[in-house]
């Protein structure tokens, strides 16, 4: 019999909330993993999203440079390489079922942005 081991979420302090520009992305390096962090203003409320910066189609770390928009009710980023759209909340690729990116939990604590890996 094997025991299932659960790993507790580890939160990483990335930057201050005032360090990010609304409706754009920045790249953060956490434990050798590039994370694309997005600040999005919708209906006068700020939302933060974090996904892997790796574009699985273009094979490059570029997603933080993509354009933010929406498709239906989903907030998406368009890859700057081949223009696939990734849903920021889930990492799902809108155009292709065979690719996706990892999405990470984000929270604000004391004016600091924290990402969980």
QUIHU-V272121 format. One record per backbone hydrogen bond with DSSP energy under -1.0 kcal/mol. CO is the residue of the C=O (numbers start at 1). NH is the residue of the N-H. E is the energy in kcal/mol with one decimal. If there is no record, write none. Layout:
CO,NH,E
CO,NH,E
//
This chain:
10,117,-1.8
12,115,-2.2
15,113,-3.7
16,19,-1.8
24,39,-1.9
26,37,-3.1
28,35,-3.2
30,33,-1.9
33,30,-2.7
34,53,-2.1
35,28,-2.7
36,51,-2.3
37,26,-2.3
38,49,-2.3
39,23,-2.6
40,47,-3.1
42,45,-1.9
45,42,-3.0
47,40,-3.1
49,38,-3.0
50,104,-3.1
51,36,-3.3
53,62,-1.2
53,63,-2.0
55,59,-1.8
60,55,-3.1
60,62,-1.3
62,65,-2.2
63,66,-2.1
67,78,-2.7
69,76,-2.4
71,74,-2.0
74,71,-2.2
75,88,-2.6
76,69,-2.5
77,86,-2.5
84,79,-3.0
85,94,-3.0
86,77,-1.9
87,91,-3.3
91,101,-2.5
92,87,-2.9
102,52,-2.3
105,116,-2.2
107,114,-3.1
109,112,-1.4
111,17,-2.9
112,109,-2.7
113,14,-2.9
114,107,-2.4
115,12,-2.7
//
